[in-house]
Structure formats: structure tokens, C-alpha cells
């Protein structure tokens, strides 16, 4: 059998300059990074001012709506870039740092692991090694190796310890969203889901900045719900567009929805609620199944419609 020879290619052969070549390429091919990390990032801009400095890429996690700093390095990691990444994140109020380099020292890998293990789950740090591989004289192919990422086991242990201080309502919501995430992940229909929190809502990305699903668990009135949540920066354009497709959307979902039930609010929502009884375990399981089912439906349908808006 005639086989080709696989060889590693220096990224400098493809991108000579970090700022001029590599950063724009990452921004244009952000989906490759998303697939490697299991995130849904949308680039806001490149070379973003952070005081007298410039962050390579400022992105937004469409699942949480929070900012992400991407720091690029076509060489082995060094203290300078680690310091820059932390500075940019603090100045730009980012909750996630993604550090891309051709090689990670053991010390810098440990530094990222330490940050992940000793900060809240609101802060996440990723170390990503970039490689180029080529078969004979073929075009080189990109490969991302995730060197460091948040340790969910450590964070769950810390969360369990903190849970003792929560109210009964908050404990219930944390348990409910944990079960919801497990069920949603098992469908394999959503590429990445957020870490469950002891709160009223659980967000799911739609692949668009300022627009996402915000599922609800209201323990006061015994309801769960799926909401398309449209931030005020996008509401003026997005809500009328979605309303113009109302009949098509409701037919696909199979339910009548509440369209902008709180018109006085700057942020807009499109809602479907389900009545349950949180004192009945069987009813809770039924509510979870309903919520997973309609979360998948909402995500499939609204993400396609929103792409037409673009």
C-alpha cells in the first residue's frame, strides 16, 4: 500500500506575523476553535483597545453573553503573553481567556490549571496548542490541542460545598438545572451547555450575539419555560423580523407562543411556559422532559430563522 508521509509544519510557514496574518485568520475561522473547545464564540473585533494595549481578539460566548479574550502566540508561551491576557480580561471585563500558542511550557500549563481550580466557575481559562500537519506536498491542515481547560470535577466539589449555604429554593434550582443539563447533553443536539447555577434561568446559545435561549424554573408559581431572549442592542431589528415569521415558527414548534409579553422592557422575550408541581417527583421528571424537548425545538427552529436575518 502506497502511503503518504505525515509531517509537522512550522506555523510560521503559513503565518509570518501574529498580528497581521495569524489573528485575522483565527477570527475568520472561529468555528474551528469552537469545535475544539466545545464553545460557541462570535468574534466582536480584533486588536481591541484595552487601555494603552490591544487585545488580539475580543469575542462573545453566545451561550452566556459574556466576553472572551483570545491571545495568540506563534511561539512558545512566555510570561509576557500570560500577563497581557490577564490584563486584557480585567480591562475588558471578560470571563474567559483563551491562550493560543505553538508550545506550552509546563509552568504556564500549571498556571492556567491553577487559575481554573482557584477561581469561581464564572472565570475560565483555556490553553490551546496550534499545529499544522501535512501529507507529502498537500496543503497543511490545522489541529488544535486543548492543553488546559476548566476542571469540572474540582468545580463541582467546590459548588457542593457552597450549596450548604443556599436556600431551599436555590438548592432545588441547582438540582433541577443539573438534571436538565444531563438530559440535554444526552440528546447530543447542543454542542455546549453552561455549568448549572443556583438561579432562575439556564441559557442555551443560538449562535448569535445578544440573542439566546433563556430557560426558566419558577419555584414560586410552579412553572418551567423556554424563552428566546433578545438583548436591547438587537431587539429593534430582531424582534420585528421574528414576528414577521411568526406563523411559520409556531407551525414548526406546534404551539402558540407569547410574543413580547412585557413590551415596556428594553430586552424582549418570546415565551412558552409549562405548568407543573415541584412537590411531585413524577411531575418534575415530566417537566424536565418537556423542557429538553422544547429547548431542542426552539434551538433548531430559531437558529435557522436568525441565520436568515444575517
N, C-alpha and C positions, 0 to 999 in steps of 0.2 A: 504494500500500500504506500503510495506516494504522499507523504505528509509534509506540511509546511513547518517552518521553524518559527516558534513563538519567541519574541524578544521584547524586552523593555526599552522604551524610547524616552529620552530626556524630554520633559515638558517644555524645556527652553527651545527645542527644535520647532515646536508648534507656536508657542507664545514667547516672544523675545522679551516683552516688557509687561510687568504686572498690571500697571495702571492703564496702559494704552491698549493692551491685547487681551490679557487674561481676564480681568474684571468684566469688561463688556461681554466676553464670551460666556462667562458664568451667568451673567444677568439674562442673556438671551436664551440660555439653555437651563433655566432654573428647574425645569421638570426633571432633569437627570439627577439633580441634587435632592429634589423632593422624593424621588423613588428610592434613593439610597437611605434617606433618613426617616421615611415614613411620615413626612410633614406635607403641608400644603401651603407653600410660600408664594407670595406675589411680590415682585420687585417694585419698590416705590421709586428708587433713584440710585444712581451710582455717584461716587465721590461727593458724598453729602457732608456739608459743613458741620463740624462739631467743635465749636469754639474756633481756635486757630488751626485746627486739624481737619482732616477729611476722612470719613469712613468709606471703605471701599464700596460696600453695597448696603443699603437700608431696605429691608423687606418687611412684609407683614404676614404673620401667620393668620390665614383666613379663618382658621378654626377658633382662635381666641381673640382675634382683632388686635393682638399685641405686636410690638415692633421686634425685629430681628436684625442683629448686626452680623454681616458676613465679612470676615477679614481674610484676605488672600495673601499667599506667600509662595513664590516659585523657588523655594529653597527649604532647608531645614529650619525648624522652628527656633525662635530666639525670644529673649525676654522683651525686646522692643515691641514685637507684634502682640505679645500677650498683654503688655501694658496698654497698648493702643486699643485693643479690643475691649478691655475693661473700661477704659476712659470713654470710648465712643458709646458703649452701652449705658453708662451713667449719664452722660450728657444728653443723649437722645431718648432716654427712658425706655430702653429695650429690655425685654425679659429673657431673650435668648441670644447667645453668642455662638456663631459657627466659625471655627478657625480652620481654614483650608491651607494645607502645606504639602510639599513633596515628601517630607520625612518628619516624624515627631520624635523628639528626644524622650527618654524615659522620664526625665524630670518634668517636662511640660505635659506629658500624658498624666502623670500623677497630680499635677496642679489642677488640671481640668476635672479629674475624678474627685479630688478633694473639694473643689467648688461645688460639684453636683451633690456630694454627700453631706455637705455642711451648710447648704442654703435651703430655703423653702422650695416647694415644688413650683413656685412662681418663677424661679430662675433656672434656666437650663443652659448647659454648655456642651458643645459638640466639637470633637476633633476629627477632621476628615483628611485622610491622605489621598492625594490625587496621583494617579498613574496613567501612563499611556502605553498601550501594548499593540504590537504589530505582528502580522503573519507574513513572512517574506517581505515583499515590497508593497503590501497592501496599505491602505490608509490607516493611520493609527486610531485606536479606539480608546475612549475614556473609561477609567474604572475608579470609582470612589470606594475607599476602605474606611469604615467608621471606626476610628481608634478609641474614642471616648464618647459616652453618652450618659444621660441620667440613669442612675441605678434605681429601678422601680422597687426592688425588694427593700433597699435601705429606706426609701421614701415612704413606702407603705408601713414599715415598722415605726418610723417617726410619727406618721399620721395616727397609727393605732394608739400610740402613747398619748397623743394630744386629744384623741377622741374622748377620753375620760372627762375632759373639761367641757364638753359640748352639752347643750340642752337636749332633751329627748327628741324634739322636732329636728334638730340639726343632725343628730345621730341617725334618725330614720332616713333623712335625705341622703346622707353619705352612704348608707347601706343600699338605698334604692338605686342611686346612680352607679354604685359599684356593680350591682346585679345587671343594671341596664347596659353598662359598658361591656360586660362579659357576653351578654346576649347579642349585642350589636356587633361585636368583634367576630362572633361565631358565624355571622351571616357572610362575612368577607366581602361586604358591599361597600364598606367605608374604609379607605386606606389607612387613616389615622384618627384616633379618638383621644380626647383630652383626659387628663387624670381626674377621677371623680372628686368633687369637693362637697363639703357640708353646706349646701346652698340651694336656693330655689330653682336654679337653672343648670342646664348642661348643653354646651354649644357644640355644634357639628358644622364643619366647613362646607361651603357651597362653591369654593373656588373663585370667589370674588370679594375684593376688599369692601368693607362696610356693609356686606350682606351675608348673613349666615343663618343657620337654623339654631333656635334657642328653645330647647325642650324645657318644659316646666313640670314641677312637682309641688302642688299647693296643698300642704297638710291642713290648712285652715278650712278649706271648702271641699276637700277630698276629690281633687281633680288632677289629671295629668294633661299635658297638651304639647302640640307641635306648633312652633311659630316660625315664620320667616321674619327675621329681624332685620330691618333696613335702617342703618345709621343715618343721621340727619344730613351728612355730607353727600349721601347718594339718594336720599328719599325723593327729592324733587324730580329727578329723571326716572328712577327705577320704579316707584310705585305706580305712576300712570301707565308705564309700559306693561307692567304685570297685570294691571287692571284691564288693559286692552286685550289680554289673553285669558281673561277670567273664565269664560265658558269652556275653553279648551283645557285649562288647568283643572277645573272642578270635574270635568268629564273624565280626565285621566286618573284623578285621585279617587273619584267615586263618592265624593262628599261635598256638601255646601260649606264654604269657609266663611270666616268673619274677616272682612276686608277693612282694615284701618279702623278698628273699633274705638280707638282713642284719638280722634282727629286733632285734638288740641296738643298732643305730644309732638315734639320735633322728630323723634325716632318713630318709625312706622312699623306695624306688625300685620301679618296675615295669619289667622289663628284657626286651629281645630282642637277642641277640647274633648275630654272623655271623663265621665263621672265614674268614681269608684268608691271603695270603702277601705281605708288604710288600716282598719282594725281586723280585716278578714284576709288571712294569708292567701286564700284562693283568689280573692278579688285583686290582690296585689300582683299575683302572677299573671292574671288576665290583663291587668293594666300595663305591665311590663311588655307582654307580647304585643298588645295593641300599639304601644309607643314605638317599639322596634319596627313593627310593620309599617307604620305611617312615617317614621323617620326615613326609612329607605325609600318609600314612595315620594315623599316631599323632596328628598335629595336628588333622586333620579330626574324628576319632572322639572323642578325649579332650576336645577343647574343647567339643564338643556335650554330652557327658555331664557335664562340670563345670558347664556352664550350668544343668543340672537341679539340681545341688547348691545353687546360689544360690536 
